Amino acid sequence: MRNLSVIIIILVFIVDCSVSSRFIRELDRESAVIVVLPFTGNGVSKKYLNLARTELTRLIFIRKGFSVIDNNQVNYYLRILESDYSGYPSKKQYVLLADSLQANIFIAGSIEKFFLPSEHEENLQHYILTLCFINGENAKILGMVTEKLTTTLPLSQIIPELFEKMILKI
């Protein structure tokens, strides 16, 4: 099982996972309303997942000029729609949430931490950050942006810089 995980991680590094995200540049800033869903992840604390979500919400609003629904309001509607929300809404949940919040674009983010067994520096950490853009009307994926990161710094120091870099791709 561990070998399979290592192979998958290596494949992610070999294959460029960045799908074209030009769609967000073409969206009408007047009519687009964006929801940033709670981030998911493995090996990353909830504190850092919340920090990542907050930072992305801030940058989508400030740097890109889109209307963004407040994260507390999103959390409220997620609790109402489905008490066992797991980080990946069903198609029905996307449509209901889009209708409830009057939003048309969702951003689902994840941060995955993993280890490479042959590393010499024990403090070296590897992350893959993925942002998936989803149409609120039909739950179809519009685009995806992935960033790979290797660092010795704590996530709290690199999340703002990492998102500044990623926001340029969208």
C-alpha positions in Angstrom: 0.0 0.0 0.0 2.8 2.4 0.9 4.5 1.7 -2.5 1.3 2.6 -4.3 1.1 5.9 -2.4 4.7 6.7 -3.4 4.0 5.8 -7.1 0.9 8.0 -7.1 2.9 10.9 -5.6 5.7 10.5 -8.2 3.1 10.4 -11.0 1.6 13.7 -9.8 5.1 15.2 -9.9 5.7 13.9 -13.4 2.4 14.8 -14.9 1.5 18.5 -15.0 -1.8 18.6 -13.2 -2.6 22.2 -14.0 -5.7 22.2 -16.1 -6.4 25.5 -18.0 -8.1 27.9 -15.7 -8.6 30.7 -18.2 -12.3 30.3 -17.6 -12.1 32.5 -14.5 -10.5 35.3 -16.5 -13.5 35.1 -18.9 -16.1 35.2 -16.1 -18.2 38.4 -15.8 -17.1 39.9 -12.5 -20.5 41.5 -12.2 -22.5 38.2 -12.4 -20.0 35.7 -10.9 -20.5 34.9 -7.2 -17.9 32.6 -5.7 -18.1 30.2 -2.8 -14.8 28.9 -1.3 -15.7 25.6 0.3 -13.9 24.3 3.5 -10.5 22.9 2.5 -9.8 19.2 2.9 -6.4 17.5 3.4 -4.2 14.7 4.7 -1.4 15.4 7.1 -2.5 19.0 7.6 -4.2 20.4 10.7 -7.7 22.0 10.5 -6.1 25.3 11.6 -4.0 25.4 8.4 -6.9 24.3 6.2 -8.9 27.2 7.6 -6.0 29.6 7.1 -5.7 28.5 3.5 -9.5 28.9 2.9 -9.4 32.4 4.4 -6.4 33.5 2.4 -7.9 32.2 -0.9 -11.2 34.0 -0.1 -9.4 37.2 0.6 -7.3 37.0 -2.6 -10.2 36.1 -4.9 -12.0 39.2 -3.6 -9.0 41.6 -3.5 -6.8 40.5 -6.3 -9.4 39.2 -8.8 -12.3 41.5 -7.9 -15.0 38.8 -7.6 -18.0 38.7 -5.3 -17.2 36.1 -2.7 -19.7 34.7 -0.1 -18.6 35.0 3.5 -17.1 31.7 4.8 -19.3 31.8 7.9 -22.4 32.0 5.8 -21.2 29.1 3.6 -20.6 27.0 6.8 -24.1 27.8 8.0 -25.7 26.6 4.8 -23.5 23.5 4.7 -24.7 22.5 8.1 -28.3 23.1 7.1 -28.0 21.2 3.8 -26.2 18.1 5.1 -25.1 17.4 8.6 -22.5 14.8 7.4 -20.7 17.1 5.0 -17.4 15.4 4.2 -15.7 18.0 2.1 -17.0 16.7 -1.2 -20.6 17.7 -1.8 -22.8 15.7 -4.1 -24.2 17.2 -7.2 -27.5 17.8 -5.4 -25.7 19.6 -2.6 -23.8 21.8 -5.0 -27.1 22.8 -6.7 -28.9 23.4 -3.4 -26.0 25.4 -2.0 -25.7 27.5 -5.1 -29.4 28.2 -5.0 -29.3 29.0 -1.3 -26.3 31.3 -1.5 -27.1 32.7 -5.0 -23.7 31.6 -6.1 -22.5 30.2 -9.4 -18.9 29.1 -8.9 -17.4 26.9 -6.2 -13.8 26.5 -5.3 -12.9 23.2 -3.6 -9.4 23.2 -2.2 -7.2 20.5 -0.7 -3.7 20.4 0.8 -2.0 17.0 0.9 1.2 16.5 2.9 3.4 13.5 2.1 6.8 12.2 2.7 9.4 10.9 0.2 11.3 8.0 1.9 14.7 8.8 0.3 15.0 12.4 1.7 18.2 13.3 3.5 16.9 16.4 5.3 14.4 15.3 7.9 12.6 18.6 8.2 11.8 18.7 4.5 8.0 18.7 3.9 6.2 18.1 0.6 2.8 19.4 -0.2 0.4 19.4 -3.1 -2.2 22.1 -3.1 -5.2 21.8 -5.5 -8.0 24.2 -6.3 -10.9 22.8 -8.2 -13.4 25.3 -9.8 -16.9 23.9 -10.1 -20.0 25.2 -11.8 -22.8 25.7 -9.3 -25.6 25.0 -11.7 -24.5 21.5 -12.8 -21.6 20.6 -10.5 -19.2 20.2 -13.5 -15.6 20.9 -13.1 -14.6 24.1 -14.9 -10.9 24.0 -14.2 -8.2 23.0 -11.8 -4.9 24.5 -10.6 -2.3 22.5 -8.7 0.9 23.7 -7.0 3.6 21.5 -5.6 5.8 22.7 -2.8 8.8 21.4 -0.9 9.8 23.4 2.2 11.3 23.4 5.7 9.1 26.3 6.7 5.8 25.9 8.6 2.6 26.1 6.6 1.6 29.3 8.4 4.5 31.1 6.8 4.1 29.7 3.3 0.3 29.8 2.7 0.0 33.5 2.0 3.0 33.4 -0.4 1.8 30.2 -2.1 -1.7 31.6 -2.7 -0.2 34.8 -4.1 1.6 32.7 -6.6 -1.5 30.5 -7.4 -3.8 33.5 -7.8 -1.7 34.5 -10.8 -2.7 31.3 -12.5 -6.4 31.9 -12.3 
